[in-house]
Amino acid sequence: MEVYCIMVQDSSLERIVPDHIRPGDVTGSETFKLHIERYEFAAGCLKGGPILDMACGVGYGTYFLATRYPDAEVIGVDLSADAIAYANSRYRLPNLRFVADDAMKYQDGARFASVVSLETIEHLPDPRFFIGRVASALISPGGIFVGSVPVTPSVDANPHHLTDFSKRSFRNLLAEHGFEELGQLEQVQPYNPFAVAMRTENRMQDMRTNLLRFYVVNPGKLLLRIRSTLVDGFRNRYLTLACRSPRQG
């Protein structure tokens, strides 16, 4: 049995570490399954290398892409130095490397045939700026971008999320930068509201602590939550889009 001595935080609201998912952690296991489904979808849409996986976490998805495209250089980038150290110790292939850097600032100097960024954009202070950087980093024409976001409200419960997206607003964001949609993956994740309220699973411990105060300050977010619950029930929805890069000039 291999032992990975690099320390990284256990699976949490914002990071899944497959080796750390505990027995009985239903939400963590289901979240990991959804992440793998997104990477499988992405792998089926890409054009080969070089491939950039932006905000790669601990690297399991980047590793998956590298195994699917063994002749392509695959780079995983994440802001967390601990996550990157773990990825470098856990996932090793000749065509794979990991870099600790900020998604809003990373520059490789090369152009990429494909960029993947899953469950990232809702975290960023300026999603439009980020998508513009993605467009600039892609080979054009014909480069492929695969990105995903939650399309039910998440900012209220998750203090790490800065933007709530709908299907329409996510598509509009990409269309503003000239991306042409090629395919989609829609996912649904039911949740138990009582388990969420009681924080019965480890990864729920870093949810927003004073939700009532948040709603008082942000009443529009309460209306979004009520509408979402009436329409979708106790289910989170996610949208992954595969797009072709815009023509430059």
N, C-alpha and C positions, 0 to 999 in steps of 0.2 A: 504494500500500500504506500502510495506517495503522500508525503506530508508537506503542506505548503506553509512555511514558517512566516511569510510576509503577513503582517497583521493588517486587517481591514475590517471596518465596521460590519457587524452582522447585517443581514438583509433588513432593509428599513423601507419607509414610505417612498424613498427616492432611489434606492439602490438594491438590486437583487444580486445576491452572491449565491449561486447555485449550491455550492458546497456547504453553505450555512443554513439552508432552508430546513427548518425543524419539522419533525413528524407532527402532524396535526395542524400545521400552518397552512390551512386551506387557501387563504387569500394569497399568501406568498407563492404557493405552488401554482395556483391559477394564473397569477401575474407572470410568473416565469414562462408558463405555457404560452401566454399571449405574446410575450416578447419573442419567443422562438418562432411562433407563427409569422410574426412581422419579418424576422430575418429570412425565413423561408420564402416569403413573398418577395422580399427585396432581391434575394439571390436569383429568383426566376426572372427578374426584370433587368438585371445589370448587363453591361456589355463587356465585362472583363476589366482589366486594370489600366492604369492604377486606380485603386479604390480607396476612398476616404470614409471612415466611420467616425462621425463627429459626435462627441459625448458618448463614448463607448462603454462607460462604466468599468467593470472589472474585466471586460474583454471577451466574454464567452461568445457574443454575437459576431465580433470581429473575427475571432478564430473560426467560427462557422463559415463566414464568407471566404476566409483564406483557404479552407479545405475545399470549398466549392470551386474556387478559382486559383488552382495551385500555380499557374503560370503568371499570375498578376501580383504586383506589389500591393499589399493591403496595409493601410495605416490606421490605427485606432488612436483617437485623441480624446482626452478627458481632463477636466480641470483639477481633479483630485490626484495629487501625487501618490497617495496611498493606494488608490484604485489602480493606477498605472503600474506601481511597483508590484502589486498583486498579479496584474495581468501579465507582466513580464516574467514572473516566476511560474505562473500557472499554465500559460498558453504559449507554446514555442513552435514556430514553423519557419523554414528558410525565407518564405515570402511575406512574413508578418513582423510588424514592429509597432510599438506603442510609444506615444509622446504625451507628456503632461503639458497642457496648454489650455488657453481660454478660447471657447468657440467663437467669441466675438473678435478675437485678435489673431488667431492662428494663421500663419502664412507658411506654405511649404515652398513656394517659388515655382512649383510645377503645376500643370493643369491635370485635372482628374477626368477619367472617362466616366466615373460614377462617384456620387456622394450619397451616403446614407446617414440620416440623422433621425433617430426614433425617440419619441417622447422627450424632445429637447426644446422645441420652439416655445412651448408654454412657459418655460423657465426664464426666457431671455428678456432683458429690459427693452430691446428693440427688435422685434421679429422681422420687420421690413428690412432693416439693415442687414440682419443675418442672411435672409434669403437673397438679398443683393450680392452678398459675399459668395454665397453658394453659386449663383449664376456666373460670377466672375471666375470662380475656381474651376468650372466645368469646361471641358473641351466643347467647342461649339462649331457647327451644329452637331447635335446627336448625343451629347452627354446626358446621363441619366441621373436624376435626383429622386430618392425615395425618402419621404418624411412622414411622420405620424404625429398626431395630437389627440388628446381627449376632445370629444365633441359634445360632452355633457359638462355641466359646471364642475370645476375642481378648485378654483381659487379660494372659495370659502373654507373648504376642509383642509386644503393643502397649503401651508404657508410658503412653500417653495415655488408655487405656481404664480405667475404674474399676469397671465392672459387667459381668459376663457374663449374658446373657439367653438363655433358651430361648423357644420359641414360647409355651409355657404361662405363663412368668413375665411376658412382655411383655403378653400378653392380660390376665393377672390385674392387672397394674399399671393398665391403662386401666379395667378393670371396677371396680376399687376406687374410682375417681373418677366412676363412673356413665356412662362412655362406652359407646355402643352401636355395635358393629362393623357396618360396612356393606360392606366389601370388603377384599381382601388381594392382595398381590403377593409371590410367593416367588421368590427369585433364588439361583442357584448360581454360584460362581466357583471353578473349579479352580485350584490353585496347584502349582508345582513345588517340592518340599521342598528339593531341592539348590540351586535358585536362591535360595530364602529363606535357607538356611544360609550360602551364600557371598555373599549380598547383592549379586547381580550387577546389579540394577537400581537406579537412583538413588533411587527412592522407598522402597527398603528400608533405606537407610542409618541411619534413626533408629528401627529396631526395637530391642527390649530387648537390651542387650549381654551381660548375664551371666544367661542363661536357667537354667543349672544351679543357680546360687545362688538364683534366684527360686523354683525348684521345691523346694529344700531348705527354704526358709522357708515356702512355701505348697504343701504336698504335695497338698492338695485340688485345686489347679489342674492339677497333673500328672495326677491321676486323671481330671479333666474332659477333658484333652487326649487321653489314651489312649482313653477311651470315645468321644470324637468321631471320632478317627482310625479306630477299629474300625467305627463306624456309618457315617460319611460319607466315609471315605477322605481324600484330600488335596483337600478341597473346603470352601470357606467358604460358609455359607448366610446369607441375609438375609431379613427379613420386614418388609414395609411394610403398615401397616394404615390404612384410612380409617374414621373413627368420627364419630358424631353426638354433639354436646355434651350433657351431662346437663342436665336441667331444674333451674333454680335454685329454691331455697326449697321 
